[in-house]
Amino acid sequence: MLESESYYCPYCGEPAEALLDLSAGDQSYIEDCPVCCRPIEFELRTDGTEWELDVRAEND
């Protein structure tokens, strides 16, 4: 099950969108900002239906 979530880069403040795979359970991963290319840490908590996404700078 895929969900799309908008977020703002914690470095440059530009809007972007993440594609979330809720079927994989809780996840923590790093992706580069599509604008400034700095590493963003994503933490997804999900039970497969409900979910919460935290987005932060890599060293926060």
Biopython code that builds the backbone (N, CA, C, O; Angstrom):
import numpy as np
from Bio.PDB.StructureBuilder import StructureBuilder

atoms = [
    (1, "MET", "N", (0.844, -1.171, 0.000)),
    (1, "MET", "CA", (0.000, 0.000, 0.000)),
    (1, "MET", "C", (0.893, 1.239, 0.000)),
    (1, "MET", "O", (1.704, 1.419, 0.909)),
    (2, "LEU", "N", (0.751, 2.076, -0.995)),
    (2, "LEU", "CA", (1.569, 3.273, -1.131)),
    (2, "LEU", "C", (0.760, 4.519, -0.805)),
    (2, "LEU", "O", (-0.407, 4.639, -1.180)),
    (3, "GLU", "N", (1.398, 5.438, -0.105)),
    (3, "GLU", "CA", (0.814, 6.741, 0.222)),
    (3, "GLU", "C", (1.806, 7.813, -0.203)),
    (3, "GLU", "O", (3.014, 7.578, -0.214)),
    (4, "SER", "N", (1.308, 8.960, -0.545)),
    (4, "SER", "CA", (2.141, 10.096, -0.893)),
    (4, "SER", "C", (2.000, 11.144, 0.213)),
    (4, "SER", "O", (0.893, 11.413, 0.680)),
    (5, "GLU", "N", (3.121, 11.733, 0.629)),
    (5, "GLU", "CA", (3.097, 12.725, 1.700)),
    (5, "GLU", "C", (3.998, 13.897, 1.327)),
    (5, "GLU", "O", (5.155, 13.703, 0.956)),
    (6, "SER", "N", (3.470, 15.095, 1.425)),
    (6, "SER", "CA", (4.253, 16.307, 1.186)),
    (6, "SER", "C", (5.025, 16.662, 2.440)),
    (6, "SER", "O", (4.564, 16.415, 3.555)),
    (7, "TYR", "N", (6.201, 17.242, 2.256)),
    (7, "TYR", "CA", (7.021, 17.697, 3.375)),
    (7, "TYR", "C", (7.881, 18.861, 2.907)),
    (7, "TYR", "O", (7.975, 19.130, 1.710)),
    (8, "TYR", "N", (8.508, 19.550, 3.855)),
    (8, "TYR", "CA", (9.438, 20.622, 3.547)),
    (8, "TYR", "C", (10.838, 20.192, 3.955)),
    (8, "TYR", "O", (11.027, 19.631, 5.034)),
    (9, "CYS", "N", (11.814, 20.452, 3.103)),
    (9, "CYS", "CA", (13.191, 20.105, 3.408)),
    (9, "CYS", "C", (13.638, 20.853, 4.660)),
    (9, "CYS", "O", (13.451, 22.067, 4.744)),
    (10, "PRO", "N", (14.224, 20.158, 5.636)),
    (10, "PRO", "CA", (14.674, 20.827, 6.862)),
    (10, "PRO", "C", (15.895, 21.727, 6.640)),
    (10, "PRO", "O", (16.263, 22.492, 7.533)),
    (11, "TYR", "N", (16.520, 21.649, 5.479)),
    (11, "TYR", "CA", (17.682, 22.480, 5.166)),
    (11, "TYR", "C", (17.285, 23.725, 4.376)),
    (11, "TYR", "O", (17.512, 24.850, 4.821)),
    (12, "CYS", "N", (16.690, 23.515, 3.202)),
    (12, "CYS", "CA", (16.412, 24.646, 2.308)),
    (12, "CYS", "C", (14.959, 25.125, 2.375)),
    (12, "CYS", "O", (14.642, 26.194, 1.854)),
    (13, "GLY", "N", (14.074, 24.348, 3.008)),
    (13, "GLY", "CA", (12.682, 24.755, 3.171)),
    (13, "GLY", "C", (11.803, 24.546, 1.946)),
    (13, "GLY", "O", (10.626, 24.906, 1.961)),
    (14, "GLU", "N", (12.357, 23.974, 0.892)),
    (14, "GLU", "CA", (11.570, 23.749, -0.325)),
    (14, "GLU", "C", (10.602, 22.579, -0.136)),
    (14, "GLU", "O", (10.926, 21.608, 0.549)),
    (15, "PRO", "N", (9.405, 22.671, -0.748)),
    (15, "PRO", "CA", (8.455, 21.557, -0.654)),
    (15, "PRO", "C", (8.897, 20.388, -1.534)),
    (15, "PRO", "O", (9.502, 20.576, -2.590)),
    (16, "ALA", "N", (8.582, 19.187, -1.076)),
    (16, "ALA", "CA", (8.881, 17.961, -1.821)),
    (16, "ALA", "C", (7.816, 16.934, -1.442)),
    (16, "ALA", "O", (6.950, 17.198, -0.608)),
    (17, "GLU", "N", (7.893, 15.777, -2.060)),
    (17, "GLU", "CA", (6.912, 14.728, -1.807)),
    (17, "GLU", "C", (7.618, 13.390, -1.623)),
    (17, "GLU", "O", (8.544, 13.060, -2.363)),
    (18, "ALA", "N", (7.174, 12.624, -0.631)),
    (18, "ALA", "CA", (7.721, 11.292, -0.371)),
    (18, "ALA", "C", (6.660, 10.250, -0.698)),
    (18, "ALA", "O", (5.474, 10.455, -0.440)),
    (19, "LEU", "N", (7.092, 9.138, -1.265)),
    (19, "LEU", "CA", (6.219, 8.007, -1.528)),
    (19, "LEU", "C", (6.483, 6.973, -0.441)),
    (19, "LEU", "O", (7.601, 6.475, -0.315)),
    (20, "LEU", "N", (5.462, 6.650, 0.340)),
    (20, "LEU", "CA", (5.603, 5.789, 1.516)),
    (20, "LEU", "C", (4.994, 4.420, 1.251)),
    (20, "LEU", "O", (3.868, 4.321, 0.763)),
    (21, "ASP", "N", (5.739, 3.360, 1.572)),
    (21, "ASP", "CA", (5.254, 1.985, 1.448)),
    (21, "ASP", "C", (4.813, 1.511, 2.828)),
    (21, "ASP", "O", (5.635, 1.077, 3.635)),
    (22, "LEU", "N", (3.513, 1.596, 3.093)),
    (22, "LEU", "CA", (2.983, 1.242, 4.416)),
    (22, "LEU", "C", (3.024, -0.258, 4.670)),
    (22, "LEU", "O", (2.964, -0.677, 5.826)),
    (23, "SER", "N", (3.124, -1.078, 3.635)),
    (23, "SER", "CA", (3.124, -2.527, 3.814)),
    (23, "SER", "C", (4.445, -3.032, 4.398)),
    (23, "SER", "O", (4.516, -4.179, 4.841)),
    (24, "ALA", "N", (5.479, -2.210, 4.409)),
    (24, "ALA", "CA", (6.794, -2.630, 4.918)),
    (24, "ALA", "C", (6.950, -2.371, 6.418)),
    (24, "ALA", "O", (8.008, -2.667, 6.974)),
    (25, "GLY", "N", (5.940, -1.831, 7.086)),
    (25, "GLY", "CA", (6.016, -1.576, 8.517)),
    (25, "GLY", "C", (6.854, -0.346, 8.841)),
    (25, "GLY", "O", (7.112, 0.488, 7.974)),
    (26, "ASP", "N", (7.275, -0.243, 10.096)),
    (26, "ASP", "CA", (8.078, 0.899, 10.535)),
    (26, "ASP", "C", (9.391, 0.937, 9.762)),
    (26, "ASP", "O", (10.010, -0.095, 9.507)),
    (27, "GLN", "N", (9.802, 2.152, 9.395)),
    (27, "GLN", "CA", (11.015, 2.313, 8.592)),
    (27, "GLN", "C", (11.769, 3.564, 9.014)),
    (27, "GLN", "O", (11.171, 4.543, 9.460)),
    (28, "SER", "N", (13.069, 3.519, 8.870)),
    (28, "SER", "CA", (13.927, 4.677, 9.049)),
    (28, "SER", "C", (14.928, 4.655, 7.899)),
    (28, "SER", "O", (15.629, 3.663, 7.699)),
    (29, "TYR", "N", (14.994, 5.742, 7.148)),
    (29, "TYR", "CA", (15.877, 5.773, 5.984)),
    (29, "TYR", "C", (16.280, 7.204, 5.666)),
    (29, "TYR", "O", (15.700, 8.154, 6.194)),
    (30, "ILE", "N", (17.278, 7.354, 4.800)),
    (30, "ILE", "CA", (17.777, 8.667, 4.403)),
    (30, "ILE", "C", (17.632, 8.813, 2.898)),
    (30, "ILE", "O", (17.984, 7.914, 2.134)),
    (31, "GLU", "N", (17.101, 9.977, 2.483)),
    (31, "GLU", "CA", (17.010, 10.330, 1.067)),
    (31, "GLU", "C", (17.535, 11.748, 0.916)),
    (31, "GLU", "O", (17.398, 12.566, 1.826)),
    (32, "ASP", "N", (18.127, 12.036, -0.218)),
    (32, "ASP", "CA", (18.611, 13.388, -0.478)),
    (32, "ASP", "C", (17.460, 14.283, -0.913)),
    (32, "ASP", "O", (16.541, 13.844, -1.605)),
    (33, "CYS", "N", (17.525, 15.543, -0.499)),
    (33, "CYS", "CA", (16.551, 16.539, -0.934)),
    (33, "CYS", "C", (16.639, 16.677, -2.452)),
    (33, "CYS", "O", (17.741, 16.777, -2.990)),
    (34, "PRO", "N", (15.505, 16.687, -3.156)),
    (34, "PRO", "CA", (15.544, 16.816, -4.605)),
    (34, "PRO", "C", (15.985, 18.206, -5.072)),
    (34, "PRO", "O", (16.282, 18.388, -6.253)),
    (35, "VAL", "N", (16.035, 19.193, -4.162)),
    (35, "VAL", "CA", (16.421, 20.552, -4.521)),
    (35, "VAL", "C", (17.867, 20.845, -4.131)),
    (35, "VAL", "O", (18.674, 21.209, -4.986)),
    (36, "CYS", "N", (18.207, 20.690, -2.834)),
    (36, "CYS", "CA", (19.544, 21.062, -2.355)),
    (36, "CYS", "C", (20.490, 19.864, -2.202)),
    (36, "CYS", "O", (21.678, 20.043, -1.931)),
    (37, "CYS", "N", (19.968, 18.653, -2.374)),
    (37, "CYS", "CA", (20.755, 17.403, -2.348)),
    (37, "CYS", "C", (21.358, 17.064, -0.982)),
    (37, "CYS", "O", (22.256, 16.225, -0.913)),
    (38, "ARG", "N", (20.898, 17.684, 0.094)),
    (38, "ARG", "CA", (21.401, 17.335, 1.425)),
    (38, "ARG", "C", (20.604, 16.158, 1.970)),
    (38, "ARG", "O", (19.438, 15.990, 1.613)),
    (39, "PRO", "N", (21.214, 15.334, 2.832)),
    (39, "PRO", "CA", (20.550, 14.122, 3.328)),
    (39, "PRO", "C", (19.462, 14.421, 4.359)),
    (39, "PRO", "O", (19.693, 15.130, 5.339)),
    (40, "ILE", "N", (18.287, 13.875, 4.121)),
    (40, "ILE", "CA", (17.133, 14.041, 5.013)),
    (40, "ILE", "C", (16.823, 12.678, 5.625)),
    (40, "ILE", "O", (16.770, 11.668, 4.923)),
    (41, "GLU", "N", (16.620, 12.660, 6.936)),
    (41, "GLU", "CA", (16.262, 11.417, 7.627)),
    (41, "GLU", "C", (14.742, 11.329, 7.739)),
    (41, "GLU", "O", (14.083, 12.246, 8.229)),
    (42, "PHE", "N", (14.206, 10.209, 7.276)),
    (42, "PHE", "CA", (12.769, 9.933, 7.346)),
    (42, "PHE", "C", (12.548, 8.824, 8.361)),
    (42, "PHE", "O", (13.271, 7.828, 8.374)),
    (43, "GLU", "N", (11.545, 9.004, 9.212)),
    (43, "GLU", "CA", (11.149, 7.943, 10.135)),
    (43, "GLU", "C", (9.644, 7.748, 9.992)),
    (43, "GLU", "O", (8.850, 8.633, 10.309)),
    (44, "LEU", "N", (9.276, 6.570, 9.507)),
    (44, "LEU", "CA", (7.876, 6.223, 9.281)),
    (44, "LEU", "C", (7.448, 5.209, 10.328)),
    (44, "LEU", "O", (8.077, 4.164, 10.496)),
    (45, "ARG", "N", (6.379, 5.528, 11.021)),
    (45, "ARG", "CA", (5.774, 4.588, 11.965)),
    (45, "ARG", "C", (4.372, 4.271, 11.446)),
    (45, "ARG", "O", (3.571, 5.168, 11.183)),
    (46, "THR", "N", (4.094, 2.967, 11.304)),
    (46, "THR", "CA", (2.810, 2.574, 10.741)),
    (46, "THR", "C", (2.371, 1.212, 11.256)),
    (46, "THR", "O", (3.190, 0.368, 11.621)),
    (47, "ASP", "N", (1.069, 1.023, 11.275)),
    (47, "ASP", "CA", (0.504, -0.289, 11.571)),
    (47, "ASP", "C", (-0.081, -0.899, 10.297)),
    (47, "ASP", "O", (-0.775, -1.914, 10.345)),
    (48, "GLY", "N", (0.207, -0.267, 9.157)),
    (48, "GLY", "CA", (-0.311, -0.729, 7.877)),
    (48, "GLY", "C", (-1.515, 0.055, 7.402)),
    (48, "GLY", "O", (-1.842, 0.039, 6.215)),
    (49, "THR", "N", (-2.180, 0.746, 8.325)),
    (49, "THR", "CA", (-3.334, 1.565, 7.979)),
    (49, "THR", "C", (-3.086, 3.018, 8.387)),
    (49, "THR", "O", (-3.079, 3.916, 7.545)),
    (50, "GLU", "N", (-2.886, 3.232, 9.659)),
    (50, "GLU", "CA", (-2.552, 4.557, 10.187)),
    (50, "GLU", "C", (-1.043, 4.739, 10.114)),
    (50, "GLU", "O", (-0.297, 3.767, 10.242)),
    (51, "TRP", "N", (-0.581, 5.976, 9.911)),
    (51, "TRP", "CA", (0.857, 6.201, 9.820)),
    (51, "TRP", "C", (1.223, 7.611, 10.254)),
    (51, "TRP", "O", (0.388, 8.515, 10.273)),
    (52, "GLU", "N", (2.502, 7.773, 10.602)),
    (52, "GLU", "CA", (3.057, 9.061, 10.994)),
    (52, "GLU", "C", (4.465, 9.145, 10.421)),
    (52, "GLU", "O", (5.250, 8.204, 10.543)),
    (53, "LEU", "N", (4.781, 10.276, 9.794)),
    (53, "LEU", "CA", (6.092, 10.470, 9.182)),
    (53, "LEU", "C", (6.795, 11.648, 9.843)),
    (53, "LEU", "O", (6.234, 12.740, 9.927)),
    (54, "ASP", "N", (8.022, 11.432, 10.313)),
    (54, "ASP", "CA", (8.879, 12.496, 10.823)),
    (54, "ASP", "C", (10.000, 12.718, 9.817)),
    (54, "ASP", "O", (10.622, 11.767, 9.344)),
    (55, "VAL", "N", (10.252, 13.985, 9.495)),
    (55, "VAL", "CA", (11.300, 14.359, 8.556)),
    (55, "VAL", "C", (12.220, 15.337, 9.268)),
    (55, "VAL", "O", (11.756, 16.330, 9.827)),
    (56, "ARG", "N", (13.539, 15.061, 9.251)),
    (56, "ARG", "CA", (14.473, 15.941, 9.954)),
    (56, "ARG", "C", (15.840, 15.915, 9.282)),
    (56, "ARG", "O", (16.153, 15.029, 8.487)),
    (57, "ALA", "N", (16.638, 16.912, 9.627)),
    (57, "ALA", "CA", (18.007, 16.968, 9.132)),
    (57, "ALA", "C", (18.771, 15.759, 9.678)),
    (57, "ALA", "O", (18.435, 15.241, 10.743)),
    (58, "GLU", "N", (19.771, 15.321, 8.966)),
    (58, "GLU", "CA", (20.473, 14.082, 9.306)),
    (58, "GLU", "C", (21.036, 14.080, 10.716)),
    (58, "GLU", "O", (21.001, 13.038, 11.371)),
    (59, "ASN", "N", (21.549, 15.189, 11.212)),
    (59, "ASN", "CA", (22.190, 15.212, 12.529)),
    (59, "ASN", "C", (21.338, 15.835, 13.624)),
    (59, "ASN", "O", (21.868, 16.208, 14.670)),
    (60, "ASP", "N", (20.036, 15.958, 13.413)),
    (60, "ASP", "CA", (19.138, 16.510, 14.451)),
    (60, "ASP", "C", (18.756, 15.459, 15.460)),
    (60, "ASP", "O", (18.011, 15.745, 16.397)),
]
sb = StructureBuilder()
sb.init_structure("model")
sb.init_model(0)
sb.init_chain("A")
sb.init_seg("    ")
for serial, (resi, resn, name, xyz) in enumerate(atoms, 1):
    if name == "N":
        sb.init_residue(resn, " ", resi, " ")
    sb.init_atom(name, np.array(xyz, "f"), 0.0, 1.0, " ", f" {name:<3s}", serial, name[0])
structure = sb.get_structure()
